[in-house]
Amino acid sequence: MLHVLECNLLGMRERRLRHPPAFILGAPRCGSTLLYQLMLDYFDMGYISNLHCKFYGAPSLAERLFRPSRRRKPSSFESDHGRVAGWSSPSECGDYWYRFFRRTPQYVTLNDIAPGSVRNLRRSMRAIGDAMGKPLLFKNLPCSLRLGPIMKALPESAFIVVQRDRLETAHSILEARRKLFGTYDAWFSVEPPEIESLRDKPAHEQVAMQVQSVYRLIEEGRAGAPERFLEIDYEDVCRDTHAALAGVAGFLESRGIKMSRRGEVPKSFETRRRGHVETKIYRDLKEYFERGGTMPGSMPSTGRDDHD
């Protein structure tokens, strides 16, 4: 009922988007959550909070009723595998996106989605933007696998791709698997198109190919409209947050997204080191990449660890 309300009443007022959205894309464990928190602290942008997500059928209505985005407190820059505690804290809110996209397979092309879903996504974005009165920022990593429909529904949108050392990204996914499930063999996060064939491979190959596939699909989406994409290096964000955010602001302004400051953020972050995976599986992972297991655009290994 909320979905119908948002798409057929709240989102019908005008055809254009007064407040275009930006999307943070990348593989799991690339540093996307840190960038999400930084941008929302530094810039005045609308977003889906944990409270909005409780009303995922109509986040725009939740904003009009409760104004959680106006009650946002400065971030602690902590998260638990992409989840940030607190009602006003930013959420990936998978349930919101499943209003428009199937749950599985997660990879969705324009041929896989009904025209009505594309139309409803645009109407929902219009309703959320009107309720918040500011540019929108979203971070939901499976959206990296839905770029065709999103770019069709939202031609005003812009995309920020977080790049990070491929080896260390895959390494961190293995650590997340062990921490969350007690095993390296359980799947974690985004499911690329090759998911079924990957399940039969060793864990170190699974995570390496998962990372590669996500960035390959982003590159395919970018090929049709490269001016709508900005790549940002996780290491650069940690080294000089203000310079990185200035680059993001310049890019979004060039796409017609008016940016304004909200608050301050730390000037830099140390790249935190965590407990490493077992020596053998890390060696297997590293050897896989050294044998040519990278894809075009992959970055050299630094051996440093990460924020979420």
Secondary structure by P-SEA (a helix, b strand, c coil): caaaaaacccccccccccbbbbbbbbccccaaaaaaaaaaaacbbbbbcaaaaaacccaaaaaaccccccccccccccccccccccccccccaaaaaaacccccccccccccccaaaaaaaaaaaaaaaaaaccbbbbbbccccccaaaaaaacccbbbbbbbccaaaaaaaaaaaaaaaccccccccccccccccccccccaaaaaaaaaaaaaaaaaaaaccccccbbbbbaaaaaacaaaaaaaaaaaaaaacbbbbbcccccccccccccccccaaaaaaaaaaaaaccccccccccccccccc
